[in-house]
C-alpha cells in the first residue's frame, strides 16, 4: 500500500511540474493552406488529403483523409525535441470507423541526422462518426532529437475520417498561477462544473488531464462555467488566457 501511494505521489509530482507548456505544432488547426495544398504538414503518397470546411472541430478548416491504396497513410510534421523529455500528443479525430477502419496518431523518434530510432504505439479513435480527442503521453528516447508527428488513416483504400486541432506539448510547468494575480483570474470546481472567474471578459482555453498525463477534455470558453463528465479520480485543470495561466488539481468523488 505504501509503495502504491509513493508511486502515485511521484507520478502526480512529475505531471504537476509539466503543464506550463505551449503547443509546438505548426499549423495545428489546419487553417493555413496555399490554394488547396495544406501548409507545413507533409503528405504521404497514396493518400488524398483535402480541406474540410463543413465538419470541423474548431476554426474554419480540418483535414479529411482518404487512402488510395493501402492503409497507414496521412500527414506528418517534424519537430525538434529534447531527449528524455515527456510530451503529450493529442489530435481531435472523427473516424469513419474504428481501429483499422478509422484514424490514428503516433510519434516516430529520430536522431539528429534523421535516422530512425523507434515509434510510439498507435492510438486510434474508439468511436465512429463523432469527434474524439485522441491523446498519448510519450517519452523521447535518450538519443532522439527529432519527432515525426503522424496523423494517419487506417481504412484500406477508402475514406478514413477527419482530423483537427493537433497539439504537442512538453511536460514542464508548475501548479499555481502566472501572468496576472490569481485574485483577478480564478478557477474552481463544484459538482462536475468548472467555473472561471475574471475581472475582465476574456476567452479561456481549458485543458483537463488525468494523473497519467492523458488529455481528457479540451475546450475554449468565455468567462463562466464548463460542465464536465469526468469519472471518479484526480485531475489537473489548465486554464490559459492570453499570457496568464492557472493549473489546479481537482478531485472527482463520484
C-alpha positions as YAML, in Angstrom:
chain: A
units: angstrom
residues:
- id: 1
  name: UNK
  ca: [0.00, 0.00, 0.00]
- id: 2
  name: UNK
  ca: [2.82, 2.41, 0.90]
- id: 3
  name: UNK
  ca: [4.61, 1.63, -2.34]
- id: 4
  name: UNK
  ca: [1.43, 2.29, -4.28]
- id: 5
  name: UNK
  ca: [0.88, 5.62, -2.54]
- id: 6
  name: UNK
  ca: [4.51, 6.62, -3.12]
- id: 7
  name: UNK
  ca: [4.25, 5.74, -6.81]
- id: 8
  name: UNK
  ca: [1.02, 7.71, -7.13]
- id: 9
  name: UNK
  ca: [2.54, 10.76, -5.43]
- id: 10
  name: UNK
  ca: [5.65, 10.60, -7.62]
- id: 11
  name: UNK
  ca: [3.52, 10.28, -10.74]
- id: 12
  name: UNK
  ca: [1.43, 13.27, -9.70]
- id: 13
  name: UNK
  ca: [4.53, 15.35, -8.96]
- id: 14
  name: UNK
  ca: [6.07, 14.51, -12.35]
- id: 15
  name: UNK
  ca: [2.87, 15.53, -14.06]
- id: 16
  name: UNK
  ca: [2.22, 18.62, -11.92]
- id: 17
  name: UNK
  ca: [5.60, 20.04, -12.84]
- id: 18
  name: UNK
  ca: [4.83, 19.53, -16.51]
- id: 19
  name: UNK
  ca: [1.86, 21.60, -17.50]
- id: 20
  name: UNK
  ca: [3.27, 25.04, -18.21]
- id: 21
  name: UNK
  ca: [3.84, 24.37, -21.89]
- id: 22
  name: UNK
  ca: [2.81, 25.65, -25.27]
- id: 23
  name: UNK
  ca: [1.70, 23.82, -28.38]
- id: 24
  name: UNK
  ca: [4.77, 23.06, -30.54]
- id: 25
  name: UNK
  ca: [2.78, 22.07, -33.65]
- id: 26
  name: UNK
  ca: [2.86, 24.42, -36.62]
- id: 27
  name: UNK
  ca: [-0.49, 24.97, -38.34]
- id: 28
  name: UNK
  ca: [-2.12, 22.82, -35.64]
- id: 29
  name: UNK
  ca: [-5.71, 23.58, -36.63]
- id: 30
  name: UNK
  ca: [-5.10, 23.09, -40.38]
- id: 31
  name: UNK
  ca: [-6.17, 26.67, -41.03]
- id: 32
  name: UNK
  ca: [-3.24, 27.57, -43.34]
- id: 33
  name: UNK
  ca: [-3.44, 26.46, -46.98]
- id: 34
  name: UNK
  ca: [-1.90, 27.56, -50.25]
- id: 35
  name: UNK
  ca: [-4.88, 27.12, -52.52]
- id: 36
  name: UNK
  ca: [-5.95, 23.55, -51.81]
- id: 37
  name: UNK
  ca: [-2.49, 22.47, -50.60]
- id: 38
  name: UNK
  ca: [-2.02, 22.11, -46.85]
- id: 39
  name: UNK
  ca: [0.79, 24.26, -45.46]
- id: 40
  name: UNK
  ca: [3.61, 22.97, -43.19]
- id: 41
  name: UNK
  ca: [2.43, 19.36, -42.95]
- id: 42
  name: UNK
  ca: [3.96, 16.69, -45.20]
- id: 43
  name: UNK
  ca: [1.56, 14.39, -47.07]
- id: 44
  name: UNK
  ca: [2.26, 10.70, -47.71]
- id: 45
  name: UNK
  ca: [1.99, 9.09, -51.12]
- id: 46
  name: UNK
  ca: [-1.16, 7.11, -51.92]
- id: 47
  name: UNK
  ca: [-3.46, 9.34, -49.90]
- id: 48
  name: UNK
  ca: [-5.82, 12.22, -50.62]
- id: 49
  name: UNK
  ca: [-5.82, 14.98, -48.02]
- id: 50
  name: UNK
  ca: [-8.45, 17.63, -48.66]
- id: 51
  name: UNK
  ca: [-9.59, 20.82, -47.00]
- id: 52
  name: UNK
  ca: [-12.68, 20.08, -44.90]
- id: 53
  name: UNK
  ca: [-14.86, 23.11, -44.16]
- id: 54
  name: UNK
  ca: [-18.26, 21.61, -43.37]
- id: 55
  name: UNK
  ca: [-17.39, 19.28, -40.49]
- id: 56
  name: UNK
  ca: [-14.68, 20.81, -38.27]
- id: 57
  name: UNK
  ca: [-13.84, 20.62, -34.59]
- id: 58
  name: UNK
  ca: [-12.90, 24.31, -34.40]
- id: 59
  name: UNK
  ca: [-11.88, 27.13, -36.70]
- id: 60
  name: UNK
  ca: [-12.65, 27.18, -40.42]
- id: 61
  name: UNK
  ca: [-10.95, 24.03, -41.63]
- id: 62
  name: UNK
  ca: [-9.95, 20.47, -40.80]
- id: 63
  name: UNK
  ca: [-8.40, 17.74, -42.98]
- id: 64
  name: UNK
  ca: [-10.20, 14.75, -44.47]
- id: 65
  name: UNK
  ca: [-8.07, 11.69, -45.21]
- id: 66
  name: UNK
  ca: [-8.78, 9.07, -47.89]
- id: 67
  name: UNK
  ca: [-6.23, 6.36, -48.67]
- id: 68
  name: UNK
  ca: [-5.94, 5.39, -52.33]
- id: 69
  name: UNK
  ca: [-4.16, 2.05, -51.99]
- id: 70
  name: UNK
  ca: [-3.00, 0.62, -48.68]
- id: 71
  name: UNK
  ca: [-3.78, 1.91, -45.19]
- id: 72
  name: UNK
  ca: [-1.44, 3.68, -42.73]
- id: 73
  name: UNK
  ca: [-1.28, 6.88, -44.78]
- id: 74
  name: UNK
  ca: [-1.80, 10.51, -43.85]
- id: 75
  name: UNK
  ca: [0.13, 13.63, -42.85]
- id: 76
  name: UNK
  ca: [3.18, 14.23, -40.70]
- id: 77
  name: UNK
  ca: [5.29, 17.05, -39.33]
- id: 78
  name: UNK
  ca: [8.85, 17.05, -37.95]
- id: 79
  name: UNK
  ca: [9.75, 18.93, -34.78]
- id: 80
  name: UNK
  ca: [12.99, 19.29, -32.81]
- id: 81
  name: UNK
  ca: [12.62, 17.77, -29.34]
- id: 82
  name: UNK
  ca: [14.67, 17.19, -26.18]
- id: 83
  name: UNK
  ca: [15.95, 13.68, -25.49]
- id: 84
  name: UNK
  ca: [14.43, 12.11, -22.40]
- id: 85
  name: UNK
  ca: [11.63, 14.70, -22.22]
- id: 86
  name: UNK
  ca: [8.00, 13.69, -21.75]
- id: 87
  name: UNK
  ca: [5.45, 15.01, -24.24]
- id: 88
  name: UNK
  ca: [1.69, 14.90, -24.67]
- id: 89
  name: UNK
  ca: [0.45, 14.45, -28.25]
- id: 90
  name: UNK
  ca: [-3.25, 14.83, -28.98]
- id: 91
  name: UNK
  ca: [-5.45, 15.29, -32.05]
- id: 92
  name: UNK
  ca: [-9.21, 15.59, -32.44]
- id: 93
  name: UNK
  ca: [-10.32, 12.78, -34.75]
- id: 94
  name: UNK
  ca: [-13.61, 11.80, -36.34]
- id: 95
  name: UNK
  ca: [-13.14, 8.34, -37.81]
- id: 96
  name: UNK
  ca: [-15.31, 6.73, -40.46]
- id: 97
  name: UNK
  ca: [-14.80, 3.55, -38.45]
- id: 98
  name: UNK
  ca: [-12.57, 2.42, -35.59]
- id: 99
  name: UNK
  ca: [-9.14, 0.80, -35.42]
- id: 100
  name: UNK
  ca: [-8.09, -0.44, -38.87]
- id: 101
  name: UNK
  ca: [-11.11, 1.30, -40.41]
- id: 102
  name: UNK
  ca: [-10.61, 4.66, -38.74]
- id: 103
  name: UNK
  ca: [-7.95, 7.20, -37.75]
- id: 104
  name: UNK
  ca: [-4.87, 7.12, -35.54]
- id: 105
  name: UNK
  ca: [-1.89, 9.09, -34.24]
- id: 106
  name: UNK
  ca: [1.68, 8.15, -33.36]
- id: 107
  name: UNK
  ca: [5.14, 9.66, -32.91]
- id: 108
  name: UNK
  ca: [8.30, 8.45, -34.66]
- id: 109
  name: UNK
  ca: [11.61, 9.31, -32.97]
- id: 110
  name: UNK
  ca: [14.78, 10.11, -34.95]
- id: 111
  name: UNK
  ca: [18.38, 11.07, -34.24]
- id: 112
  name: UNK
  ca: [19.76, 14.47, -35.23]
- id: 113
  name: UNK
  ca: [20.78, 13.09, -38.65]
- id: 114
  name: UNK
  ca: [17.27, 11.74, -39.26]
- id: 115
  name: UNK
  ca: [18.00, 8.09, -38.56]
- id: 116
  name: UNK
  ca: [15.01, 6.10, -37.31]
- id: 117
  name: UNK
  ca: [15.00, 5.08, -33.63]
- id: 118
  name: UNK
  ca: [11.51, 3.87, -32.76]
- id: 119
  name: UNK
  ca: [7.81, 4.73, -32.87]
- id: 120
  name: UNK
  ca: [5.14, 5.01, -30.24]
- id: 121
  name: UNK
  ca: [2.15, 2.67, -30.22]
- id: 122
  name: UNK
  ca: [-0.61, 3.93, -32.50]
- id: 123
  name: UNK
  ca: [-3.59, 5.42, -30.68]
- id: 124
  name: UNK
  ca: [-6.87, 5.01, -32.58]
- id: 125
  name: UNK
  ca: [-10.23, 6.67, -32.28]
- id: 126
  name: UNK
  ca: [-12.50, 4.39, -30.21]
- id: 127
  name: UNK
  ca: [-15.87, 5.52, -31.61]
- id: 128
  name: UNK
  ca: [-17.01, 6.29, -35.15]
- id: 129
  name: UNK
  ca: [-18.57, 9.37, -36.71]
- id: 130
  name: UNK
  ca: [-18.11, 11.51, -33.58]
- id: 131
  name: UNK
  ca: [-15.37, 13.97, -32.64]
- id: 132
  name: UNK
  ca: [-12.97, 12.38, -30.15]
- id: 133
  name: UNK
  ca: [-9.80, 13.73, -28.56]
- id: 134
  name: UNK
  ca: [-7.17, 11.01, -29.02]
- id: 135
  name: UNK
  ca: [-4.13, 11.58, -26.83]
- id: 136
  name: UNK
  ca: [-0.90, 9.84, -25.86]
- id: 137
  name: UNK
  ca: [1.87, 10.59, -23.36]
- id: 138
  name: UNK
  ca: [5.27, 9.73, -24.84]
- id: 139
  name: UNK
  ca: [8.89, 9.97, -23.70]
- id: 140
  name: UNK
  ca: [11.64, 10.80, -26.18]
- id: 141
  name: UNK
  ca: [14.44, 8.20, -26.27]
- id: 142
  name: UNK
  ca: [17.87, 9.17, -24.94]
- id: 143
  name: UNK
  ca: [19.31, 9.59, -28.46]
- id: 144
  name: UNK
  ca: [16.30, 11.35, -30.01]
- id: 145
  name: UNK
  ca: [16.49, 14.86, -31.43]
- id: 146
  name: UNK
  ca: [13.54, 14.85, -33.86]
- id: 147
  name: UNK
  ca: [9.91, 13.78, -33.57]
- id: 148
  name: UNK
  ca: [7.70, 12.96, -36.54]
- id: 149
  name: UNK
  ca: [4.11, 13.70, -35.51]
- id: 150
  name: UNK
  ca: [1.84, 11.49, -37.59]
- id: 151
  name: UNK
  ca: [-1.89, 11.52, -38.26]
- id: 152
  name: UNK
  ca: [-2.97, 8.54, -40.32]
- id: 153
  name: UNK
  ca: [-5.96, 6.96, -41.96]
- id: 154
  name: UNK
  ca: [-6.20, 3.21, -41.37]
- id: 155
  name: UNK
  ca: [-9.06, 2.43, -43.74]
- id: 156
  name: UNK
  ca: [-7.61, 0.35, -46.56]
- id: 157
  name: UNK
  ca: [-8.21, 2.13, -49.89]
- id: 158
  name: UNK
  ca: [-11.06, 4.31, -48.64]
- id: 159
  name: UNK
  ca: [-12.28, 7.28, -46.63]
- id: 160
  name: UNK
  ca: [-10.78, 7.11, -43.10]
- id: 161
  name: UNK
  ca: [-12.05, 10.28, -41.45]
- id: 162
  name: UNK
  ca: [-11.26, 13.83, -40.36]
- id: 163
  name: UNK
  ca: [-8.58, 15.37, -38.12]
- id: 164
  name: UNK
  ca: [-8.37, 18.77, -36.45]
- id: 165
  name: UNK
  ca: [-6.58, 20.65, -33.63]
- id: 166
  name: UNK
  ca: [-3.28, 18.81, -33.22]
- id: 167
  name: UNK
  ca: [-1.35, 19.53, -30.02]
- id: 168
  name: UNK
  ca: [2.17, 18.50, -28.92]
- id: 169
  name: UNK
  ca: [3.43, 19.86, -25.61]
- id: 170
  name: UNK
  ca: [6.43, 19.32, -23.40]
- id: 171
  name: UNK
  ca: [5.69, 18.42, -19.81]
- id: 172
  name: UNK
  ca: [7.23, 21.45, -17.97]
- id: 173
  name: UNK
  ca: [5.32, 23.56, -15.53]
- id: 174
  name: UNK
  ca: [4.11, 24.07, -12.01]
- id: 175
  name: UNK
  ca: [0.77, 24.18, -10.25]
- id: 176
  name: UNK
  ca: [-0.44, 27.70, -9.49]
- id: 177
  name: UNK
  ca: [-0.99, 30.88, -11.44]
- id: 178
  name: UNK
  ca: [1.22, 33.11, -13.54]
- id: 179
  name: UNK
  ca: [0.86, 36.17, -15.71]
- id: 180
  name: UNK
  ca: [-1.73, 38.05, -13.65]
- id: 181
  name: UNK
  ca: [-2.65, 37.98, -9.94]
- id: 182
  name: UNK
  ca: [-4.73, 34.92, -9.06]
- id: 183
  name: UNK
  ca: [-7.40, 37.05, -7.41]
- id: 184
  name: UNK
  ca: [-8.17, 38.51, -10.85]
- id: 185
  name: UNK
  ca: [-8.33, 35.14, -12.62]
- id: 186
  name: UNK
  ca: [-9.61, 32.19, -10.62]
- id: 187
  name: UNK
  ca: [-10.81, 28.68, -11.31]
- id: 188
  name: UNK
  ca: [-12.99, 26.47, -9.14]
- id: 189
  name: UNK
  ca: [-14.69, 23.08, -9.42]
- id: 190
  name: UNK
  ca: [-18.02, 22.01, -7.93]
- id: 191
  name: UNK
  ca: [-20.31, 19.13, -8.95]
- id: 192
  name: UNK
  ca: [-18.79, 18.38, -12.38]
- id: 193
  name: UNK
  ca: [-18.71, 22.10, -13.23]
- id: 194
  name: UNK
  ca: [-15.54, 24.12, -13.75]
- id: 195
  name: UNK
  ca: [-16.07, 27.82, -13.09]
- id: 196
  name: UNK
  ca: [-13.83, 30.56, -14.45]
- id: 197
  name: UNK
  ca: [-13.97, 33.98, -12.83]
- id: 198
  name: UNK
  ca: [-12.10, 37.01, -14.11]
- id: 199
  name: UNK
  ca: [-12.17, 40.75, -13.58]
- id: 200
  name: UNK
  ca: [-12.27, 41.10, -17.37]
- id: 201
  name: UNK
  ca: [-14.36, 39.38, -20.02]
- id: 202
  name: UNK
  ca: [-11.85, 37.02, -21.57]
- id: 203
  name: UNK
  ca: [-11.69, 33.83, -23.63]
- id: 204
  name: UNK
  ca: [-10.18, 30.96, -21.67]
- id: 205
  name: UNK
  ca: [-8.67, 27.74, -23.06]
- id: 206
  name: UNK
  ca: [-9.39, 24.79, -20.77]
- id: 207
  name: UNK
  ca: [-7.47, 21.51, -20.77]
- id: 208
  name: UNK
  ca: [-8.15, 18.67, -18.34]
- id: 209
  name: UNK
  ca: [-5.52, 15.95, -17.75]
- id: 210
  name: UNK
  ca: [-5.62, 12.79, -15.66]
- id: 211
  name: UNK
  ca: [-2.70, 11.85, -13.40]
- id: 212
  name: UNK
  ca: [-1.19, 9.71, -16.17]
- id: 213
  name: UNK
  ca: [-0.84, 12.81, -18.34]
- id: 214
  name: UNK
  ca: [-3.65, 11.94, -20.74]
- id: 215
  name: UNK
  ca: [-5.58, 14.89, -22.14]
- id: 216
  name: UNK
  ca: [-9.22, 14.14, -21.26]
- id: 217
  name: UNK
  ca: [-11.01, 17.31, -22.39]
- id: 218
  name: UNK
  ca: [-10.10, 20.50, -24.23]
- id: 219
  name: UNK
  ca: [-12.33, 23.49, -24.86]
- id: 220
  name: UNK
  ca: [-12.27, 27.25, -25.24]
- id: 221
  name: UNK
  ca: [-14.93, 29.16, -23.30]
- id: 222
  name: UNK
  ca: [-15.74, 32.68, -22.24]
- id: 223
  name: UNK
  ca: [-15.56, 33.54, -18.56]
- id: 224
  name: UNK
  ca: [-18.24, 31.40, -16.95]
- id: 225
  name: UNK
  ca: [-18.87, 27.70, -16.40]
- id: 226
  name: UNK
  ca: [-17.99, 24.47, -18.19]
- id: 227
  name: UNK
  ca: [-19.78, 21.18, -17.49]
- id: 228
  name: UNK
  ca: [-17.66, 18.02, -17.40]
- id: 229
  name: UNK
  ca: [-18.35, 14.29, -17.38]
- id: 230
  name: UNK
  ca: [-15.27, 13.03, -15.56]
- id: 231
  name: UNK
  ca: [-15.02, 9.64, -13.91]
- id: 232
  name: UNK
  ca: [-14.02, 9.33, -10.27]
- id: 233
  name: UNK
  ca: [-10.36, 10.30, -9.80]
- id: 234
  name: UNK
  ca: [-7.77, 13.07, -9.63]
- id: 235
  name: UNK
  ca: [-7.32, 15.53, -12.49]
- id: 236
  name: UNK
  ca: [-5.41, 18.69, -13.35]
- id: 237
  name: UNK
  ca: [-7.20, 21.60, -14.99]
- id: 238
  name: UNK
  ca: [-5.11, 24.03, -17.05]
- id: 239
  name: UNK
  ca: [-6.76, 27.38, -17.79]
- id: 240
  name: UNK
  ca: [-4.96, 29.70, -20.20]
- id: 241
  name: UNK
  ca: [-5.92, 33.24, -21.14]
- id: 242
  name: UNK
  ca: [-3.52, 35.45, -23.11]
- id: 243
  name: UNK
  ca: [-0.23, 35.37, -21.14]
- id: 244
  name: UNK
  ca: [-1.91, 34.06, -17.98]
- id: 245
  name: UNK
  ca: [-2.21, 30.50, -16.80]
- id: 246
  name: UNK
  ca: [-3.66, 28.63, -13.82]
- id: 247
  name: UNK
  ca: [-3.16, 24.95, -13.07]
- id: 248
  name: UNK
  ca: [-5.49, 23.47, -10.47]
- id: 249
  name: UNK
  ca: [-5.85, 19.96, -9.09]
- id: 250
  name: UNK
  ca: [-9.42, 18.71, -8.77]
- id: 251
  name: UNK
  ca: [-10.82, 15.55, -7.22]
- id: 252
  name: UNK
  ca: [-13.94, 13.89, -8.62]
- id: 253
  name: UNK
  ca: [-15.56, 11.78, -5.91]
- id: 254
  name: UNK
  ca: [-18.39, 10.24, -7.92]
...
